[in-house]
Amino acid sequence: MIRKYLFAAALVVLIGFSCTYTSIEENGLDSDVRIQTGTVCGWCTVNDTLTISDTKVQYVNYTNCSTSTASVDKSGELTQAELDALLKLLDFDELKKLELNSCNVCADGCDDWISFKRGSQNHYIRFTKDDPKLQPIKAFVDGLNTIKAKYTVSN
């Protein structure tokens, strides 16, 4: 008889643990995050990429049309608080609404771009700096540019 009660209690505990739901907030906003941003310009004057993968950061810049040897390659880390603050600036629904694919580089100009991926959510935009259509995500773009500036400055 006591075995039946122990079995029932164990079953209840097992079911209780298997039905636990963890929200993004409880699991942290950084779960499987990959953000990339960069600038590409005609005549290969600028071709850089900042990659944020969870809290890891890498900045590379290729000059003279080389994509195999970076002229600048820096890495660092964001604190969890910095990453959370950046992600709170982004309304992914607003980013998804943006269907931007400029081609200023086609006429020797410059294009900026952002690629965002978290879990199954992803989106890519290519745009002209200060494009008014960016207004809904401007705070996020500014946040990315602030982080990027820390790595583009010569040390």
C-alpha positions, 0 to 999 in steps of 0.5 A: 500500500505504501508503495502505491502512495510513494509511486503516486507521489513520485509521479506527481512530482515528475509531472510537476517538473515536466510541465514547468514553463520558463519564459524568456524573461526567466531564462534571460533575454540572451538565449541564442542571440546573434546580432550582426551589423556592418557597413559596406562601401563601394571601392572597398573603402569600408567593409566591417562587421560587428557580431554579438553572439550572446555576450561575445563581441567580435569586430572585423574590418576588411580593406582593399577588397580582401575578405580573407585577411582582416585589417582589424580584428578585435573581440570582447564581451558585453556584460549581461546587463549591457546585452539585456539593455540592448535587447530591450531597445528592440521591438522585433515586430517593428524590425520584421515590418522593415523590408529595406534593401538599399544598394548605395554600394552599387553606385560606390556609396555605402550601405549599413545592415543589420542581421538579427537572430534569436531562436527561430526569429530572424530578419535582415535589413540593408539601409542608408544611414539615417533612413527615416524608415528606421525610426521605430528601431532607432534606439536599437540602431543607436545602441548597436552603433555605440557598441560598434564605435568602441571597437572601431576606435584605435586602441 
